Amino acid sequence: MATIWQPELVTDDLIALTRSLGEPAKDLVILAEGNTSQLLADGRIVVKASGAYMAAATSHDFVATDVPPLIELMDDPASTQEDLTTLLDAGEHAGVRRRASIETLVHVAVQSVRPTAYVAHTHPTPVLGLLASVHAETAFAEWVYSDEAVVIGIPLFVPYAAPGIALGRIFLERLRDYVAERGELPSLVLLGNHGIVAIGGSAEAVEAITLMTVKGARTRVQALSIGGVAGLGDDAVAHYFQRTDMIERRKNLAGTA
């Protein structure tokens, strides 16, 4: 069975991260939107179950799933959405059907390319506004302030695809290409007309990346409202990634190696 319900595998850190990202005042998700995951020592992930509210998450609102079967599913062009539903199903427990989030493929894609501790997917309103606009693909093409460059780094943009197997496949393809070109995972993935994925080595890093992205979106919207965005330019921040103090700052804030 690829997916099981085993609440004792869920850590307090994952629950705390999920609840924090789900706080209504942060406007990152609403209702049962969004999902989080944590890598286990045996290579599986614990991921939020479908239909669970992040703000009120408990250990019962997560399932554990194997990575390889879901990667094989995405790599097999004959696989269907029904095949995915079967693999995500952890069965019925205490009268409740437990199934991994429909966006679990995003989480396992990250682990298959380069294992990392935490992944969080949210739908922040300011960011979604940009990702649903004519500026979606280029909105984050250059940095607009220094801390954004340090914490977010170079984001990956993935065009819209329906959540489930279609999104999983294009996400995995674009992620593989990014890592092949740059030699590292992106800290941030922007999903056109959908939301964001934050990837980090700690729960704190994933939340920092998420919140910095929201600030960046608000900054861009304000700049666009008064004539347009004037970015820093690549030359202005290129040296940040060679400076010892900036490398340490990025490690502390974004959980990079």
Backbone as CSV, one residue per row, in Angstrom:
resi,resn,N_x,N_y,N_z,CA_x,CA_y,CA_z,C_x,C_y,C_z
1,MET,0.856,-1.191,0.000,0.000,0.000,0.000,0.890,1.238,0.000
2,ALA,0.770,2.081,-1.009,1.647,3.244,-1.152,1.409,4.286,-0.077
3,THR,0.155,4.427,0.383,-0.204,5.473,1.345,-0.879,4.857,2.554
4,ILE,-0.427,5.267,3.752,-1.014,4.748,4.981,-1.341,5.892,5.932
5,TRP,-2.267,5.635,6.844,-2.593,6.598,7.893,-1.917,6.140,9.166
6,GLN,-0.925,6.908,9.618,-0.138,6.530,10.789,0.200,7.800,11.566
7,PRO,-0.749,8.315,12.371,-0.590,9.618,13.024,0.668,9.766,13.857
8,GLU,1.210,8.670,14.382,2.399,8.765,15.226,3.643,9.203,14.451
9,LEU,3.573,9.182,13.121,4.700,9.635,12.300,4.745,11.158,12.161
10,VAL,3.672,11.824,12.520,3.562,13.277,12.313,4.264,14.016,13.454
11,THR,5.201,14.896,13.100,5.960,15.617,14.120,5.237,16.887,14.561
12,ASP,5.596,17.345,15.750,5.043,18.602,16.247,5.452,19.768,15.347
13,ASP,6.665,19.702,14.777,7.127,20.782,13.900,6.262,20.893,12.653
14,LEU,5.877,19.756,12.080,5.033,19.788,10.880,3.652,20.332,11.213
15,ILE,3.111,19.934,12.331,1.805,20.447,12.738,1.875,21.955,12.966
16,ALA,2.923,22.405,13.664,3.062,23.837,13.949,3.210,24.645,12.665
17,LEU,4.005,24.151,11.719,4.169,24.836,10.433,2.831,24.921,9.705
18,THR,2.118,23.823,9.659,0.852,23.770,8.939,-0.158,24.739,9.528
19,ARG,-0.254,24.749,10.837,-1.198,25.666,11.495,-0.800,27.123,11.288
20,SER,0.495,27.392,11.350,0.949,28.771,11.169,0.627,29.266,9.768
21,LEU,0.916,28.464,8.760,0.617,28.867,7.380,-0.882,28.963,7.135
22,GLY,-1.651,28.249,7.940,-3.102,28.263,7.760,-3.828,29.365,8.509
23,GLU,-3.100,30.164,9.295,-3.749,31.232,10.053,-4.482,32.183,9.104
24,PRO,-5.773,32.419,9.324,-6.556,33.276,8.418,-5.956,34.657,8.203
25,ALA,-5.360,35.245,9.251,-4.821,36.599,9.136,-3.673,36.689,8.130
26,LYS,-2.995,35.585,7.873,-1.876,35.596,6.922,-2.353,35.532,5.474
27,ASP,-3.602,35.126,5.267,-4.193,35.099,3.924,-3.369,34.264,2.943
28,LEU,-2.890,33.125,3.412,-2.120,32.225,2.544,-3.006,31.121,1.965
29,VAL,-4.026,30.730,2.719,-4.976,29.704,2.280,-6.333,30.021,2.882
30,ILE,-7.360,29.386,2.362,-8.701,29.508,2.919,-9.364,28.133,2.827
31,LEU,-10.270,27.852,3.775,-10.939,26.550,3.825,-9.886,25.435,3.851
32,ALA,-10.010,24.440,2.966,-9.081,23.304,2.994,-7.945,23.448,1.981
33,GLU,-7.692,24.669,1.522,-6.602,24.896,0.575,-5.253,24.580,1.207
34,GLY,-4.271,24.337,0.348,-2.885,24.231,0.761,-2.514,22.897,1.377
35,ASN,-1.220,22.630,1.420,-0.728,21.391,2.000,0.747,21.519,2.354
36,THR,1.162,20.721,3.303,2.544,20.704,3.762,3.024,19.260,3.820
37,SER,4.345,19.093,3.809,4.893,17.747,3.950,6.255,17.804,4.617
38,GLN,6.647,16.668,5.181,7.955,16.516,5.807,8.550,15.186,5.364
39,LEU,9.838,15.188,5.092,10.548,13.976,4.684,10.859,13.120,5.905
40,LEU,10.557,11.823,5.819,10.897,10.887,6.877,12.272,10.275,6.626
41,ALA,12.852,9.707,7.662,14.194,9.121,7.553,14.243,7.958,6.564
42,ASP,13.118,7.274,6.372,13.095,6.124,5.467,12.783,6.504,4.019
43,GLY,12.684,7.824,3.726,12.455,8.274,2.356,11.010,8.538,2.006
44,ARG,10.093,8.133,2.866,8.683,8.471,2.645,8.444,9.922,3.055
45,ILE,7.277,10.436,2.717,6.886,11.752,3.212,5.585,11.632,3.990
46,VAL,5.433,12.527,4.954,4.150,12.729,5.625,3.553,13.981,5.007
47,VAL,2.329,13.885,4.484,1.706,14.985,3.766,0.275,15.183,4.255
48,LYS,-0.193,16.422,4.215,-1.555,16.720,4.667,-2.585,15.947,3.854
49,ALA,-3.595,15.482,4.537,-4.666,14.736,3.878,-5.628,15.676,3.171
50,SER,-6.259,15.166,2.148,-7.237,15.931,1.389,-8.403,16.338,2.282
51,GLY,-8.819,17.604,2.150,-9.978,18.094,2.862,-9.717,18.608,4.256
52,ALA,-8.479,18.460,4.758,-8.152,18.933,6.103,-7.815,20.418,6.076
53,TYR,-8.254,21.135,7.095,-7.963,22.562,7.211,-6.595,22.754,7.849
54,MET,-5.730,23.525,7.214,-4.385,23.730,7.740,-4.408,24.394,9.110
55,ALA,-5.264,25.355,9.315,-5.284,26.115,10.561,-5.626,25.261,11.774
56,ALA,-6.306,24.161,11.559,-6.737,23.314,12.668,-6.124,21.918,12.585
57,ALA,-5.028,21.777,11.881,-4.449,20.464,11.626,-3.987,19.770,12.902
58,THR,-4.216,18.465,12.969,-3.693,17.615,14.025,-2.962,16.449,13.366
59,SER,-2.383,15.593,14.161,-1.658,14.446,13.603,-2.578,13.526,12.807
60,HIS,-3.880,13.592,13.053,-4.836,12.745,12.331,-5.114,13.261,10.926
61,ASP,-4.631,14.462,10.607,-4.907,15.088,9.313,-3.773,14.913,8.305
62,PHE,-2.926,13.906,8.531,-1.812,13.629,7.627,-1.761,12.138,7.314
63,VAL,-1.151,11.827,6.186,-0.888,10.428,5.830,0.570,10.323,5.395
64,ALA,1.086,9.118,5.387,2.449,8.878,4.915,2.382,8.147,3.581
65,THR,3.251,8.538,2.649,3.210,7.914,1.328,4.613,7.677,0.798
66,ASP,4.744,6.636,-0.022,6.006,6.304,-0.659,6.224,7.188,-1.874
67,VAL,7.464,7.568,-2.116,7.795,8.434,-3.253,7.893,7.666,-4.578
68,PRO,8.651,6.548,-4.663,8.864,5.906,-5.976,7.603,5.534,-6.751
69,PRO,6.561,4.956,-6.133,5.377,4.603,-6.934,4.722,5.808,-7.591
70,LEU,4.756,6.960,-6.927,4.132,8.153,-7.491,4.986,8.764,-8.597
71,ILE,6.287,8.636,-8.502,7.161,9.090,-9.580,6.986,8.184,-10.798
72,GLU,6.896,6.891,-10.558,6.662,5.948,-11.666,5.343,6.258,-12.356
73,LEU,4.349,6.596,-11.578,3.048,6.960,-12.154,3.180,8.170,-13.067
74,MET,3.912,9.209,-12.613,4.063,10.412,-13.438,4.871,10.142,-14.697
75,ASP,5.854,9.268,-14.595,6.715,8.972,-15.746,6.047,8.040,-16.759
76,ASP,4.968,7.399,-16.350,4.251,6.482,-17.242,3.123,7.248,-17.934
77,PRO,3.227,7.485,-19.244,2.188,8.258,-19.945,0.825,7.579,-19.958
78,ALA,0.785,6.287,-19.645,-0.490,5.572,-19.654,-1.246,5.726,-18.340
79,SER,-0.602,6.259,-17.308,-1.247,6.407,-16.006,-2.362,7.443,-16.068
80,THR,-3.378,7.243,-15.265,-4.547,8.128,-15.266,-4.763,8.756,-13.896
81,GLN,-5.696,9.713,-13.857,-6.048,10.345,-12.594,-6.623,9.311,-11.623
82,GLU,-7.336,8.336,-12.121,-7.880,7.285,-11.260,-6.766,6.454,-10.642
83,ASP,-5.703,6.215,-11.402,-4.552,5.501,-10.849,-3.948,6.291,-9.693
84,LEU,-3.881,7.612,-9.856,-3.349,8.458,-8.800,-4.233,8.385,-7.559
85,THR,-5.534,8.479,-7.733,-6.463,8.411,-6.606,-6.267,7.128,-5.811
86,THR,-6.041,6.033,-6.506,-5.818,4.746,-5.842,-4.557,4.771,-4.997
87,LEU,-3.479,5.330,-5.538,-2.208,5.360,-4.811,-2.241,6.297,-3.607
88,LEU,-3.080,7.324,-3.660,-3.156,8.294,-2.564,-4.078,7.842,-1.437
89,ASP,-4.835,6.783,-1.654,-5.859,6.354,-0.699,-5.234,5.550,0.444
90,ALA,-5.459,6.038,1.675,-4.956,5.335,2.861,-6.049,4.517,3.546
91,GLY,-7.205,4.441,2.925,-8.283,3.646,3.493,-9.160,4.425,4.451
92,GLU,-10.144,3.730,5.015,-11.084,4.346,5.943,-10.692,4.008,7.372
93,HIS,-10.649,5.044,8.215,-10.266,4.855,9.612,-11.225,5.651,10.484
94,ALA,-11.803,4.981,11.465,-12.773,5.609,12.361,-13.888,6.291,11.578
95,GLY,-14.290,5.653,10.485,-15.384,6.160,9.687,-15.032,7.294,8.749
96,VAL,-13.741,7.618,8.644,-13.299,8.724,7.793,-12.345,8.199,6.721
97,ARG,-12.588,8.565,5.464,-11.701,8.208,4.378,-10.458,9.084,4.440
98,ARG,-9.278,8.496,4.528,-8.018,9.238,4.596,-7.298,9.112,3.252
99,ARG,-7.117,10.236,2.601,-6.461,10.240,1.289,-5.492,11.414,1.236
100,ALA,-4.302,11.180,0.715,-3.312,12.253,0.582,-3.839,13.339,-0.351
101,SER,-3.397,14.554,-0.118,-3.809,15.691,-0.943,-3.631,15.411,-2.426
102,ILE,-4.518,15.962,-3.237,-4.427,15.810,-4.687,-3.127,16.400,-5.221
103,GLU,-2.501,17.290,-4.440,-1.254,17.928,-4.871,-0.013,17.253,-4.292
104,THR,-0.182,16.027,-3.790,0.943,15.274,-3.242,2.055,15.088,-4.268
105,LEU,1.703,15.022,-5.545,2.722,14.817,-6.583,3.759,15.937,-6.591
106,VAL,3.348,17.150,-6.240,4.294,18.266,-6.141,5.335,17.963,-5.065
107,HIS,4.890,17.428,-3.955,5.781,17.136,-2.831,6.736,15.989,-3.157
108,VAL,6.223,14.917,-3.749,7.112,13.786,-4.058,8.063,14.128,-5.191
109,ALA,7.654,15.017,-6.092,8.552,15.443,-7.172,9.820,16.062,-6.589
110,VAL,9.653,16.920,-5.594,10.811,17.544,-4.942,11.726,16.475,-4.360
111,GLN,11.160,15.524,-3.641,11.976,14.506,-2.976,12.676,13.583,-3.971
112,SER,12.078,13.367,-5.120,12.693,12.491,-6.115,13.879,13.154,-6.806
113,VAL,13.852,14.479,-6.897,14.934,15.203,-7.570,16.082,15.484,-6.611
114,ARG,15.744,15.965,-5.424,16.757,16.230,-4.397,16.059,16.299,-3.040
115,PRO,16.220,15.265,-2.217,15.505,15.219,-0.935,15.750,16.452,-0.077
116,THR,14.673,16.945,0.519,14.750,18.109,1.403,13.733,17.942,2.525
117,ALA,13.931,18.659,3.597,13.157,18.392,4.814,11.683,18.747,4.702
118,TYR,11.378,19.942,4.174,9.996,20.431,4.183,9.593,21.020,2.833
119,VAL,8.326,20.840,2.510,7.717,21.469,1.337,6.357,22.004,1.775
120,ALA,6.036,23.230,1.355,4.732,23.813,1.696,4.123,24.463,0.463
121,HIS,2.874,24.150,0.215,2.145,24.706,-0.930,0.985,25.544,-0.420
122,THR,0.955,26.821,-0.812,-0.110,27.734,-0.385,-0.613,28.550,-1.570
123,HIS,-1.706,29.316,-1.322,-2.327,30.129,-2.367,-2.472,31.581,-1.883
124,PRO,-1.379,32.276,-1.599,-1.495,33.645,-1.061,-2.187,34.572,-2.057
125,THR,-3.164,35.330,-1.577,-3.937,36.189,-2.468,-3.073,37.179,-3.257
126,PRO,-2.136,37.910,-2.630,-1.327,38.857,-3.411,-0.498,38.182,-4.502
127,VAL,0.021,36.995,-4.197,0.826,36.277,-5.190,-0.073,35.725,-6.293
128,LEU,-1.194,35.156,-5.892,-2.118,34.596,-6.878,-2.626,35.668,-7.828
129,GLY,-2.801,36.890,-7.299,-3.210,37.985,-8.174,-2.220,38.205,-9.302
130,LEU,-0.932,38.172,-8.987,0.097,38.317,-10.026,0.132,37.101,-10.948
131,LEU,-0.015,35.909,-10.362,0.075,34.681,-11.158,-1.156,34.446,-12.024
132,ALA,-2.205,35.236,-11.792,-3.397,35.176,-12.632,-3.453,36.361,-13.600
133,SER,-2.358,37.103,-13.665,-2.314,38.302,-14.503,-1.479,38.071,-15.763
134,VAL,-1.449,39.089,-16.616,-0.616,39.016,-17.821,0.872,39.057,-17.480
135,HIS,1.199,39.363,-16.230,2.596,39.425,-15.790,3.058,38.128,-15.144
136,ALA,2.240,37.097,-15.161,2.508,35.891,-14.375,3.912,35.335,-14.584
137,GLU,4.299,35.109,-15.816,5.570,34.429,-16.085,6.781,35.307,-15.800
138,THR,6.604,36.611,-15.856,7.741,37.520,-15.684,7.713,38.302,-14.376
139,ALA,6.671,38.137,-13.582,6.502,38.956,-12.377,7.697,38.861,-11.429
140,PHE,8.267,37.669,-11.303,9.403,37.472,-10.402,10.691,37.223,-11.185
141,ALA,10.753,37.713,-12.395,11.917,37.468,-13.246,13.162,38.190,-12.746
142,GLU,12.978,39.297,-12.023,14.118,39.964,-11.401,13.745,40.415,-10.003
143,TRP,14.766,40.573,-9.159,14.522,40.952,-7.772,14.229,42.440,-7.659
144,VAL,13.403,42.766,-6.666,13.076,44.173,-6.453,13.628,44.722,-5.142
145,TYR,14.129,43.856,-4.269,14.839,44.318,-3.066,15.778,43.203,-2.603
146,SER,16.781,43.567,-1.805,17.895,42.659,-1.543,17.515,41.412,-0.747
147,ASP,16.723,41.546,0.315,16.390,40.374,1.116,15.584,39.345,0.323
148,GLU,14.831,39.819,-0.633,14.098,38.906,-1.498,15.070,38.012,-2.255
149,ALA,16.128,38.611,-2.778,17.134,37.837,-3.501,17.782,36.803,-2.592
150,VAL,18.074,37.203,-1.378,18.759,36.314,-0.443,17.867,35.146,-0.036
151,VAL,16.624,35.411,0.297,15.738,34.377,0.823,15.133,33.510,-0.279
152,ILE,14.704,34.127,-1.360,14.006,33.389,-2.411,14.963,32.824,-3.458
153,GLY,16.043,33.535,-3.715,16.930,33.083,-4.782,16.265,33.220,-6.140
154,ILE,16.551,32.300,-7.031,15.970,32.328,-8.376,14.782,31.376,-8.431
155,PRO,13.561,31.893,-8.524,12.387,31.022,-8.510,12.201,30.282,-9.837
156,LEU,11.400,29.235,-9.769,11.005,28.466,-10.949,9.541,28.764,-11.242
157,PHE,9.220,29.072,-12.497,7.831,29.284,-12.901,7.320,28.049,-13.634
158,VAL,6.135,27.581,-13.228,5.484,26.434,-13.872,4.112,26.895,-14.346
159,PRO,3.811,26.786,-15.639,2.504,27.241,-16.133,1.369,26.390,-15.581
160,TYR,0.167,26.917,-15.681,-0.994,26.251,-15.100,-1.222,24.866,-15.697
161,ALA,-1.567,23.951,-14.809,-2.069,22.634,-15.196,-3.049,22.219,-14.115
162,ALA,-4.030,21.423,-14.458,-5.038,20.998,-13.495,-4.391,20.229,-12.354
163,PRO,-4.750,20.539,-11.100,-4.189,19.799,-9.958,-4.403,18.298,-10.116
164,GLY,-3.378,17.556,-9.763,-3.420,16.116,-9.939,-2.292,15.665,-10.835
165,ILE,-2.566,14.689,-11.675,-1.505,14.095,-12.485,-0.962,15.070,-13.533
166,ALA,-1.810,15.942,-14.064,-1.338,16.903,-15.076,-0.347,17.885,-14.470
167,LEU,-0.684,18.451,-13.315,0.239,19.362,-12.644,1.500,18.629,-12.205
168,GLY,1.333,17.437,-11.654,2.496,16.686,-11.199,3.513,16.463,-12.295
169,ARG,3.033,16.118,-13.473,3.949,15.823,-14.582,4.722,17.057,-15.047
170,ILE,4.043,18.160,-15.227,4.752,19.344,-15.703,5.639,19.914,-14.600
171,PHE,5.204,19.810,-13.351,6.020,20.266,-12.232,7.313,19.455,-12.174
172,LEU,7.206,18.152,-12.274,8.384,17.284,-12.223,9.328,17.575,-13.389
173,GLU,8.776,17.759,-14.566,9.602,18.050,-15.746,10.373,19.358,-15.571
174,ARG,9.677,20.406,-15.160,10.329,21.711,-15.002,11.331,21.686,-13.849
175,LEU,11.021,20.949,-12.792,11.937,20.871,-11.654,13.216,20.131,-12.046
176,ARG,13.082,19.057,-12.774,14.266,18.333,-13.244,15.146,19.221,-14.118
177,ASP,14.526,19.987,-14.984,15.284,20.885,-15.859,16.007,21.951,-15.048
178,TYR,15.340,22.511,-14.048,15.933,23.565,-13.211,17.176,23.040,-12.503
179,VAL,17.061,21.866,-11.883,18.183,21.306,-11.131,19.318,20.899,-12.074
180,ALA,18.982,20.391,-13.253,20.017,20.042,-14.223,20.805,21.276,-14.649
181,GLU,20.123,22.417,-14.753,20.773,23.652,-15.185,21.530,24.334,-14.053
182,ARG,20.951,24.338,-12.852,21.512,25.153,-11.763,22.198,24.346,-10.660
183,GLY,21.984,23.050,-10.638,22.656,22.226,-9.652,22.074,22.279,-8.259
184,GLU,20.917,22.884,-8.089,20.259,22.964,-6.794,18.765,23.122,-6.983
185,LEU,18.025,22.824,-5.924,16.586,23.037,-5.961,16.265,24.518,-5.875
186,PRO,15.164,24.945,-6.470,14.693,26.307,-6.206,14.115,26.365,-4.797
187,SER,14.227,27.502,-4.150,13.546,27.686,-2.869,12.062,27.961,-3.080
188,LEU,11.738,28.511,-4.252,10.370,28.919,-4.552,9.971,28.461,-5.940
189,VAL,8.786,27.868,-6.036,8.189,27.534,-7.329,6.874,28.284,-7.439
190,LEU,6.712,29.017,-8.542,5.502,29.783,-8.810,4.627,28.988,-9.775
191,LEU,3.399,28.732,-9.383,2.470,27.957,-10.208,1.454,28.909,-10.842
192,GLY,1.500,29.043,-12.147,0.609,29.953,-12.840,-0.851,29.717,-12.489
193,ASN,-1.586,30.796,-12.177,-3.015,30.735,-11.852,-3.318,29.779,-10.698
194,HIS,-2.354,29.589,-9.809,-2.571,28.559,-8.788,-2.009,28.940,-7.417
195,GLY,-0.710,29.114,-7.279,-0.134,29.391,-5.971,1.364,29.215,-5.973
196,ILE,1.927,28.904,-4.807,3.374,28.783,-4.685,3.743,27.509,-3.942
197,VAL,4.997,27.087,-4.147,5.578,25.968,-3.411,6.886,26.461,-2.813
198,ALA,7.005,26.366,-1.494,8.234,26.749,-0.796,8.971,25.482,-0.391
199,ILE,10.274,25.458,-0.619,11.099,24.271,-0.387,12.253,24.668,0.528
200,GLY,12.429,23.966,1.655,13.478,24.372,2.575,13.947,23.271,3.499
201,GLY,15.065,23.547,4.153,15.667,22.577,5.047,15.107,22.588,6.444
202,SER,14.190,23.480,6.731,13.555,23.544,8.046,12.162,24.127,7.896
203,ALA,11.347,23.922,8.918,10.007,24.502,8.916,10.082,26.020,8.893
204,GLU,11.044,26.566,9.638,11.202,28.016,9.688,11.570,28.585,8.323
205,ALA,12.425,27.868,7.605,12.845,28.325,6.281,11.680,28.354,5.304
206,VAL,10.872,27.308,5.328,9.729,27.231,4.418,8.746,28.372,4.688
207,GLU,8.525,28.681,5.961,7.625,29.793,6.268,8.236,31.126,5.851
208,ALA,9.556,31.282,6.062,10.220,32.527,5.665,10.126,32.747,4.163
209,ILE,10.331,31.707,3.385,10.246,31.801,1.927,8.826,32.195,1.511
210,THR,7.841,31.576,2.132,6.443,31.873,1.823,6.112,33.335,2.103
211,LEU,6.473,33.794,3.286,6.133,35.163,3.676,6.902,36.197,2.869
212,MET,8.165,35.903,2.523,8.941,36.827,1.700,8.342,36.934,0.299
213,THR,7.815,35.826,-0.201,7.172,35.846,-1.514,5.927,36.724,-1.498
214,VAL,5.179,36.651,-0.413,3.990,37.501,-0.287,4.386,38.969,-0.269
215,LYS,5.430,39.310,0.502,5.890,40.694,0.524,6.336,41.128,-0.871
216,GLY,7.050,40.250,-1.565,7.494,40.573,-2.919,6.336,40.826,-3.864
217,ALA,5.274,40.046,-3.717,4.098,40.239,-4.570,3.431,41.573,-4.284
218,ARG,3.281,41.901,-3.016,2.658,43.185,-2.656,3.496,44.353,-3.175
219,THR,4.805,44.217,-3.068,5.697,45.269,-3.563,5.528,45.470,-5.057
220,ARG,5.440,44.387,-5.793,5.284,44.478,-7.244,3.941,45.087,-7.633
221,VAL,2.897,44.672,-6.937,1.571,45.217,-7.246,1.551,46.720,-7.008
222,GLN,2.162,47.175,-5.924,2.200,48.612,-5.645,3.018,49.345,-6.709
223,ALA,4.153,48.754,-7.086,4.981,49.388,-8.120,4.241,49.456,-9.455
224,LEU,3.538,48.377,-9.801,2.782,48.371,-11.048,1.668,49.415,-11.029
225,SER,1.121,49.679,-9.852,0.011,50.623,-9.750,0.450,52.071,-9.962
226,ILE,1.747,52.331,-9.846,2.228,53.714,-10.040,3.216,53.808,-11.204
227,GLY,3.075,52.900,-12.151,3.836,53.045,-13.374,4.668,51.875,-13.812
228,GLY,5.040,50.972,-12.896,5.808,49.806,-13.299,6.895,49.454,-12.305
229,VAL,7.457,48.276,-12.471,8.471,47.743,-11.573,9.865,48.092,-12.091
230,ALA,10.696,48.633,-11.211,12.111,48.870,-11.523,12.923,47.917,-10.662
231,GLY,13.369,46.801,-11.252,14.099,45.786,-10.511,15.529,46.196,-10.221
232,LEU,16.185,45.417,-9.376,17.572,45.706,-9.017,18.534,45.405,-10.157
233,GLY,18.173,44.467,-11.002,19.075,44.042,-12.068,20.014,42.960,-11.578
234,ASP,20.393,42.056,-12.454,21.230,40.922,-12.063,22.578,41.365,-11.517
235,ASP,23.180,42.368,-12.130,24.515,42.793,-11.709,24.529,43.306,-10.277
236,ALA,23.446,43.942,-9.873,23.398,44.561,-8.550,23.415,43.540,-7.419
237,VAL,22.921,42.332,-7.692,22.837,41.339,-6.618,23.662,40.079,-6.882
238,ALA,24.299,39.996,-8.031,25.063,38.791,-8.352,26.122,38.499,-7.297
239,HIS,26.736,39.533,-6.772,27.802,39.331,-5.792,27.281,38.842,-4.457
240,TYR,25.974,38.991,-4.203,25.407,38.516,-2.935,25.682,37.022,-2.734
241,PHE,25.629,36.278,-3.813,25.716,34.825,-3.716,27.149,34.323,-3.611
242,GLN,28.114,35.247,-3.662,29.509,34.900,-3.418,29.997,35.403,-2.059
243,ARG,29.287,36.369,-1.476,29.703,36.949,-0.201,29.438,35.979,0.956
244,THR,30.430,35.804,1.819,30.302,34.879,2.943,29.132,35.247,3.840
245,ASP,28.960,36.539,4.128,27.878,36.937,5.018,26.515,36.671,4.404
246,MET,26.393,36.864,3.077,25.116,36.618,2.411,24.832,35.121,2.293
247,ILE,25.869,34.324,2.082,25.686,32.869,2.029,25.161,32.374,3.373
248,GLU,25.751,32.901,4.461,25.306,32.516,5.794,23.883,33.006,6.058
249,ARG,23.577,34.211,5.617,22.223,34.752,5.803,21.202,33.931,5.036
250,ARG,21.534,33.566,3.818,20.616,32.738,3.019,20.421,31.375,3.672
251,LYS,21.493,30.825,4.194,21.386,29.529,4.885,20.460,29.617,6.085
252,ASN,20.597,30.692,6.859,19.789,30.860,8.055,18.324,31.143,7.743
253,LEU,18.076,31.949,6.715,16.712,32.361,6.413,15.972,31.408,5.500
254,ALA,16.680,30.804,4.569,16.017,29.972,3.560,16.376,28.497,3.641
255,GLY,17.233,28.143,4.576,17.545,26.728,4.778,18.351,26.111,3.660
256,THR,19.112,26.923,2.918,19.917,26.366,1.832,21.204,25.782,2.369
257,ALA,21.793,24.907,1.593,23.055,24.278,2.005,24.186,25.290,1.855
